[in-house]
């Protein structure tokens, strides 16, 4: 039997009669999903949100948020660090220290916690407590970047103790920065530690030695370090130590190996002063001549004239003292 409406059996289906849904390229869907994922990552949360509140001046909001997170069991380093910071910022320094020491009691080998606590002690000028934490941290052989930070904190402790008149404490802190053993009446001996000093701290160590008046020890340490870990920074530290200790022959030979213009004027000026104070006038005069050739302002020429006079050496070109001093000593730069 034939269908009554034959066309309906072969005509378009219901889906064909509806408007077609727009097609979306697959790559566009991927881009949308990626954007949503990235936006989720960029939304601050937890400790990040609390620190943003702190920067905005909402200290109490930040503190409440972090305290709630901590009470809920979040003991992650970012949360602990942020909570310690906000507690200290709100005036609860004791609470900040108590938080860090409590966490360190539970995790005695946590380098991150030790670093945070050492920084807190350093900011409070609690140098003895800071030195104790640094010693524990140093014994764990931290990575190179953190070792450099340790050296800088030890140098800060040395400067604070020097200002307080506690020279023995300053010396003890300074000696923690170098891989040597020290014994009364004996020269420093390398301790054969595997970790080398970061080159960027060597000049600061040498300068701190000079400020503490340990010029001979400085020379022994920097001379050995230059052989152990040669670098441009180690060479600069060696030169400062040599000038401070009055090592005229070594410095004179070193100057002969340097090309003109390879030393910065401020460094040459520092060498001039150090060598002159050590009564190594020939080296001081050489450094002063190089200083004038490198920069040559009035202060540099005055310094050279003073050094040449102290050394009993003639002024360049037979100049008279009157022509060399072009400004008053108070105008020296």
Kinemage of the C-alpha trace (Angstrom):
@kinemage 1
@onewidth
@group {chain A} dominant
@subgroup {mainchain}
@vectorlist {calphas} color= white
{ca unk a 1} P 0.000 0.000 0.000
{ca unk a 2} L 1.419 3.317 -1.006
{ca unk a 3} L 1.745 6.058 1.557
{ca unk a 4} L -0.937 8.696 1.393
{ca unk a 5} L 1.641 11.480 1.378
{ca unk a 6} L 4.647 9.993 -0.371
{ca unk a 7} L 6.709 13.215 -0.166
{ca unk a 8} L 6.635 13.174 3.635
{ca unk a 9} L 8.548 9.896 3.727
{ca unk a 10} L 11.377 11.355 1.695
{ca unk a 11} L 11.281 14.981 2.756
{ca unk a 12} L 13.522 16.817 5.288
{ca unk a 13} L 13.650 15.664 8.917
{ca unk a 14} L 12.681 17.805 11.873
{ca unk a 15} L 16.331 18.716 12.503
{ca unk a 16} L 16.599 19.990 8.954
{ca unk a 17} L 13.672 22.315 9.534
{ca unk a 18} L 15.272 23.943 12.632
{ca unk a 19} L 17.939 26.653 12.275
{ca unk a 20} L 21.467 25.231 12.328
{ca unk a 21} L 23.537 25.836 15.471
{ca unk a 22} L 26.594 28.000 14.794
{ca unk a 23} L 29.820 25.993 14.626
{ca unk a 24} L 32.639 27.028 17.052
{ca unk a 25} L 36.232 26.254 16.013
{ca unk a 26} L 38.046 23.896 18.349
{ca unk a 27} L 41.039 26.230 18.742
{ca unk a 28} L 38.696 29.017 19.938
{ca unk a 29} L 37.325 26.755 22.642
{ca unk a 30} L 40.906 26.010 23.713
{ca unk a 31} L 41.724 29.703 23.932
{ca unk a 32} L 38.694 30.368 26.118
{ca unk a 33} L 39.558 27.516 28.478
{ca unk a 34} L 43.185 28.698 28.688
{ca unk a 35} L 42.094 32.253 29.474
{ca unk a 36} L 39.799 31.014 32.234
{ca unk a 37} L 42.607 28.917 33.723
{ca unk a 38} L 45.066 31.817 33.632
{ca unk a 39} L 42.583 34.206 35.203
{ca unk a 40} L 42.116 31.739 38.039
{ca unk a 41} L 45.867 31.687 38.593
{ca unk a 42} L 46.046 35.488 38.646
{ca unk a 43} L 43.384 35.856 41.337
{ca unk a 44} L 45.206 36.490 44.631
{ca unk a 45} L 44.299 34.141 47.442
{ca unk a 46} L 45.410 33.175 50.890
{ca unk a 47} L 48.662 34.766 51.990
{ca unk a 48} L 48.937 36.761 48.734
{ca unk a 49} L 45.572 38.395 49.350
{ca unk a 50} L 46.553 39.159 52.942
{ca unk a 51} L 49.770 40.863 51.840
{ca unk a 52} L 47.826 42.929 49.319
{ca unk a 53} L 45.535 44.018 52.152
{ca unk a 54} L 48.610 44.924 54.209
{ca unk a 55} L 50.035 47.030 51.357
{ca unk a 56} L 46.672 48.770 51.062
{ca unk a 57} L 46.876 49.701 54.740
{ca unk a 58} L 44.278 47.191 55.894
{ca unk a 59} L 46.497 45.626 58.534
{ca unk a 60} L 43.703 44.244 60.691
{ca unk a 61} L 41.970 42.639 57.690
{ca unk a 62} L 45.231 40.986 56.662
{ca unk a 63} L 45.896 39.834 60.212
{ca unk a 64} L 42.411 38.346 60.650
{ca unk a 65} L 42.644 36.486 57.354
{ca unk a 66} L 46.041 34.978 58.135
{ca unk a 67} L 45.156 34.080 61.716
{ca unk a 68} L 42.075 32.232 60.421
{ca unk a 69} L 44.175 30.367 57.852
{ca unk a 70} L 46.730 29.410 60.489
{ca unk a 71} L 44.067 28.258 62.949
{ca unk a 72} L 42.485 26.196 60.155
{ca unk a 73} L 45.720 24.244 59.832
{ca unk a 74} L 47.608 26.083 57.081
{ca unk a 75} L 51.247 25.814 58.165
{ca unk a 76} L 52.799 26.450 54.753
{ca unk a 77} L 55.882 28.660 54.649
{ca unk a 78} L 54.160 31.468 52.658
{ca unk a 79} L 51.367 31.644 55.241
{ca unk a 80} L 53.724 31.518 58.233
{ca unk a 81} L 56.006 34.139 56.652
{ca unk a 82} L 53.087 36.452 55.871
{ca unk a 83} L 51.578 36.027 59.340
{ca unk a 84} L 54.922 36.753 61.017
{ca unk a 85} L 55.296 39.879 58.892
{ca unk a 86} L 51.785 41.153 59.588
{ca unk a 87} L 52.071 40.460 63.318
{ca unk a 88} L 55.307 42.435 63.468
{ca unk a 89} L 53.798 45.224 61.357
{ca unk a 90} L 50.835 45.472 63.719
{ca unk a 91} L 53.177 45.880 66.702
{ca unk a 92} L 53.057 42.301 67.930
{ca unk a 93} L 56.761 41.615 67.449
{ca unk a 94} L 56.809 39.125 70.321
{ca unk a 95} L 53.963 37.218 68.645
{ca unk a 96} L 55.864 37.174 65.376
{ca unk a 97} L 58.987 35.759 67.039
{ca unk a 98} L 56.895 33.262 69.016
{ca unk a 99} L 55.239 32.037 65.826
{ca unk a 100} L 58.556 31.451 64.046
{ca unk a 101} L 60.319 29.851 67.008
{ca unk a 102} L 57.335 27.570 67.588
{ca unk a 103} L 57.327 26.444 63.987
{ca unk a 104} L 61.096 25.956 64.083
{ca unk a 105} L 60.746 23.735 67.152
{ca unk a 106} L 58.444 21.509 65.101
{ca unk a 107} L 60.667 21.662 62.001
{ca unk a 108} L 64.236 22.140 63.320
{ca unk a 109} L 65.903 21.714 59.915
{ca unk a 110} L 63.618 24.017 57.937
{ca unk a 111} L 65.981 26.448 56.198
{ca unk a 112} L 63.164 28.813 55.228
{ca unk a 113} L 61.999 29.215 58.821
{ca unk a 114} L 65.571 29.784 60.036
{ca unk a 115} L 66.076 32.481 57.436
{ca unk a 116} L 62.859 34.265 58.427
{ca unk a 117} L 63.746 34.137 62.112
{ca unk a 118} L 67.296 35.392 61.492
{ca unk a 119} L 65.910 38.343 59.523
{ca unk a 120} L 63.481 39.160 62.348
{ca unk a 121} L 66.266 39.057 64.938
{ca unk a 122} L 68.492 41.171 62.713
{ca unk a 123} L 65.795 43.831 62.256
{ca unk a 124} L 65.392 43.979 66.030
{ca unk a 125} L 69.196 44.224 66.509
{ca unk a 126} L 69.080 41.038 68.587
{ca unk a 127} L 72.513 40.131 67.323
{ca unk a 128} L 73.233 37.244 69.696
{ca unk a 129} L 69.993 35.464 68.774
{ca unk a 130} L 70.577 36.206 65.108
{ca unk a 131} L 74.115 34.786 65.272
{ca unk a 132} L 72.815 31.602 66.915
{ca unk a 133} L 70.290 31.032 64.119
{ca unk a 134} L 72.883 31.820 61.450
{ca unk a 135} L 75.238 29.236 62.953
{ca unk a 136} L 72.495 26.592 62.778
{ca unk a 137} L 71.691 27.615 59.226
{ca unk a 138} L 75.335 27.554 58.169
{ca unk a 139} L 75.758 24.018 59.559
{ca unk a 140} L 73.080 22.775 57.131
{ca unk a 141} L 75.213 23.821 54.110
{ca unk a 142} L 72.523 25.955 52.420
{ca unk a 143} L 72.613 26.774 48.681
{ca unk a 144} L 74.978 29.411 47.295
{ca unk a 145} L 72.436 32.236 47.131
{ca unk a 146} L 71.488 31.776 50.780
{ca unk a 147} L 75.154 31.528 51.821
{ca unk a 148} L 75.710 34.955 50.299
{ca unk a 149} L 72.784 36.287 52.350
{ca unk a 150} L 74.282 34.714 55.481
{ca unk a 151} L 77.591 36.492 54.891
{ca unk a 152} L 75.837 39.830 54.516
{ca unk a 153} L 73.908 39.312 57.757
{ca unk a 154} L 77.109 38.381 59.590
{ca unk a 155} L 78.734 41.570 58.272
{ca unk a 156} L 75.743 43.591 59.500
{ca unk a 157} L 76.114 41.997 62.930
{ca unk a 158} L 79.824 42.876 62.929
{ca unk a 159} L 79.031 46.520 62.136
{ca unk a 160} L 76.397 46.714 64.889
{ca unk a 161} L 78.701 45.165 67.473
{ca unk a 162} L 81.497 47.522 66.425
{ca unk a 163} L 79.229 50.520 67.034
{ca unk a 164} L 78.271 49.081 70.414
{ca unk a 165} L 81.942 48.809 71.359
{ca unk a 166} L 81.809 45.020 71.560
{ca unk a 167} L 84.845 44.359 69.399
{ca unk a 168} L 85.162 40.692 70.308
{ca unk a 169} L 81.592 40.057 69.138
{ca unk a 170} L 82.274 41.942 65.915
{ca unk a 171} L 85.394 39.882 65.230
{ca unk a 172} L 83.533 36.626 65.974
{ca unk a 173} L 80.780 37.540 63.496
{ca unk a 174} L 83.268 38.582 60.826
{ca unk a 175} L 85.251 35.350 61.107
{ca unk a 176} L 82.079 33.376 60.449
{ca unk a 177} L 82.057 34.770 56.920
{ca unk a 178} L 85.282 33.120 55.739
{ca unk a 179} L 86.255 29.417 55.469
{ca unk a 180} L 89.190 29.592 57.904
{ca unk a 181} L 90.102 28.328 61.380
{ca unk a 182} L 91.392 30.891 63.849
{ca unk a 183} L 93.577 30.283 66.897
{ca unk a 184} L 95.172 32.811 69.222
{ca unk a 185} L 98.746 33.555 68.188
{ca unk a 186} L 98.528 31.618 64.920
{ca unk a 187} L 97.811 32.751 61.356
{ca unk a 188} L 94.433 31.789 59.841
{ca unk a 189} L 94.307 28.280 58.384
{ca unk a 190} L 91.918 27.258 55.576
{ca unk a 191} L 89.163 25.025 56.935
{ca unk a 192} L 88.784 23.162 53.619
{ca unk a 193} L 85.049 23.783 53.523
{ca unk a 194} L 83.535 22.768 50.226
{ca unk a 195} L 81.469 25.961 49.904
{ca unk a 196} L 83.241 28.942 48.385
{ca unk a 197} L 82.410 32.540 49.180
{ca unk a 198} L 80.283 34.305 46.610
{ca unk a 199} L 82.570 36.743 44.737
{ca unk a 200} L 80.204 39.668 45.322
{ca unk a 201} L 80.811 39.636 49.101
{ca unk a 202} L 84.623 39.493 49.094
{ca unk a 203} L 85.237 43.240 48.884
{ca unk a 204} L 82.745 43.897 51.695
{ca unk a 205} L 84.470 41.299 53.885
{ca unk a 206} L 87.851 42.947 53.224
{ca unk a 207} L 86.484 46.386 54.086
{ca unk a 208} L 84.953 45.137 57.325
{ca unk a 209} L 88.290 43.611 58.288
{ca unk a 210} L 89.913 46.995 57.738
{ca unk a 211} L 87.285 48.817 59.831
{ca unk a 212} L 87.923 46.361 62.657
{ca unk a 213} L 91.672 47.032 62.407
{ca unk a 214} L 92.575 43.429 61.573
{ca unk a 215} L 94.733 44.397 58.614
{ca unk a 216} L 97.263 41.553 58.851
{ca unk a 217} L 94.584 38.895 59.245
{ca unk a 218} L 92.751 40.492 56.345
{ca unk a 219} L 95.856 40.181 54.199
{ca unk a 220} L 96.372 36.517 55.103
{ca unk a 221} L 92.736 35.627 54.398
{ca unk a 222} L 92.415 37.522 51.112
{ca unk a 223} L 95.786 36.315 49.825
{ca unk a 224} L 94.672 32.714 50.413
{ca unk a 225} L 91.190 33.285 48.973
{ca unk a 226} L 92.621 34.760 45.778
{ca unk a 227} L 94.500 31.523 45.204
{ca unk a 228} L 91.517 29.349 46.178
{ca unk a 229} L 88.879 31.106 44.095
{ca unk a 230} L 90.442 33.587 41.649
{ca unk a 231} L 88.085 36.215 40.262
{ca unk a 232} L 88.015 39.931 39.543
{ca unk a 233} L 86.235 40.519 42.870
{ca unk a 234} L 88.795 38.413 44.768
{ca unk a 235} L 91.548 40.481 43.169
{ca unk a 236} L 89.931 43.748 44.277
{ca unk a 237} L 89.542 42.431 47.833
{ca unk a 238} L 93.176 41.277 47.776
{ca unk a 239} L 94.333 44.747 46.675
{ca unk a 240} L 92.387 46.451 49.479
{ca unk a 241} L 93.843 44.026 52.012
{ca unk a 242} L 97.347 44.555 50.651
{ca unk a 243} L 96.987 48.348 50.840
{ca unk a 244} L 95.622 48.216 54.372
{ca unk a 245} L 98.498 45.995 55.489
{ca unk a 246} L 101.104 48.152 53.739
{ca unk a 247} L 102.249 45.377 51.370
{ca unk a 248} L 104.109 47.801 49.123
{ca unk a 249} L 106.060 45.370 46.945
{ca unk a 250} L 103.038 43.154 46.230
{ca unk a 251} L 100.849 46.142 45.388
{ca unk a 252} L 103.520 47.753 43.220
{ca unk a 253} L 103.847 44.575 41.171
{ca unk a 254} L 100.059 44.290 40.943
{ca unk a 255} L 99.772 47.849 39.637
{ca unk a 256} L 102.294 47.072 36.916
{ca unk a 257} L 100.059 44.281 35.606
{ca unk a 258} L 96.998 46.509 35.380
{ca unk a 259} L 96.119 48.316 32.181
{ca unk a 260} L 95.488 52.027 32.320
{ca unk a 261} L 91.851 52.832 32.984
{ca unk a 262} L 91.006 49.334 34.214
{ca unk a 263} L 90.492 50.518 37.804
{ca unk a 264} L 87.622 52.759 38.846
{ca unk a 265} L 88.512 56.169 40.346
{ca unk a 266} L 86.766 55.499 43.683
{ca unk a 267} L 88.681 52.248 44.067
{ca unk a 268} L 91.981 54.026 43.320
{ca unk a 269} L 91.090 56.684 45.877
{ca unk a 270} L 90.413 54.008 48.486
{ca unk a 271} L 93.752 52.321 47.732
{ca unk a 272} L 95.493 55.700 48.041
{ca unk a 273} L 94.066 56.362 51.498
{ca unk a 274} L 94.708 52.832 52.763
{ca unk a 275} L 98.297 52.712 51.522
{ca unk a 276} L 98.989 56.196 52.876
{ca unk a 277} L 97.607 55.260 56.312
{ca unk a 278} L 99.846 52.190 56.255
{ca unk a 279} L 102.782 54.493 55.367
{ca unk a 280} L 103.280 52.688 52.055
{ca unk a 281} L 103.770 56.063 50.413
{ca unk a 282} L 105.314 54.867 47.148
{ca unk a 283} L 102.248 52.715 46.429
{ca unk a 284} L 99.920 55.491 47.596
{ca unk a 285} L 101.657 57.885 45.197
{ca unk a 286} L 101.301 55.407 42.318
{ca unk a 287} L 97.584 54.982 43.065
{ca unk a 288} L 97.135 58.765 43.351
{ca unk a 289} L 98.792 59.348 39.963
{ca unk a 290} L 96.479 56.778 38.406
{ca unk a 291} L 93.523 58.463 40.098
{ca unk a 292} L 94.409 61.845 38.612
{ca unk a 293} L 94.918 60.267 35.183
{ca unk a 294} L 91.553 58.448 35.416
{ca unk a 295} L 89.425 61.326 36.719
{ca unk a 296} L 91.575 64.262 37.746
{ca unk a 297} L 89.193 66.577 39.578
{ca unk a 298} L 90.496 69.133 42.075
{ca unk a 299} L 90.034 66.809 45.023
{ca unk a 300} L 92.041 64.088 43.268
{ca unk a 301} L 94.889 66.497 42.542
{ca unk a 302} L 94.897 67.704 46.146
{ca unk a 303} L 95.069 64.132 47.395
{ca unk a 304} L 97.956 63.375 45.035
{ca unk a 305} L 99.823 66.473 46.214
{ca unk a 306} L 99.449 65.472 49.872
{ca unk a 307} L 100.625 61.915 49.195
{ca unk a 308} L 103.615 63.076 47.112
{ca unk a 309} L 104.565 65.538 49.842
{ca unk a 310} L 104.362 62.829 52.509
{ca unk a 311} L 106.444 60.521 50.328
{ca unk a 312} L 109.015 63.223 49.581
{ca unk a 313} L 108.441 62.797 45.857
{ca unk a 314} L 108.413 65.597 43.252
{ca unk a 315} L 105.135 66.842 41.863
{ca unk a 316} L 104.400 66.148 38.184
{ca unk a 317} L 106.059 68.581 35.807
{ca unk a 318} L 107.835 70.370 38.631
{ca unk a 319} L 104.563 71.993 39.717
{ca unk a 320} L 104.667 74.096 42.826
{ca unk a 321} L 102.475 73.330 45.792
{ca unk a 322} L 100.580 76.530 45.135
{ca unk a 323} L 99.577 75.437 41.608
{ca unk a 324} L 98.519 71.938 42.675
{ca unk a 325} L 96.101 73.036 45.401
{ca unk a 326} L 93.380 74.645 43.320
{ca unk a 327} L 90.640 74.360 45.955
{ca unk a 328} L 90.568 74.376 49.719
{ca unk a 329} L 90.832 71.056 51.574
{ca unk a 330} L 87.165 71.481 52.571
{ca unk a 331} L 86.171 71.315 48.903
{ca unk a 332} L 87.739 67.932 48.279
{ca unk a 333} L 85.501 65.316 46.643
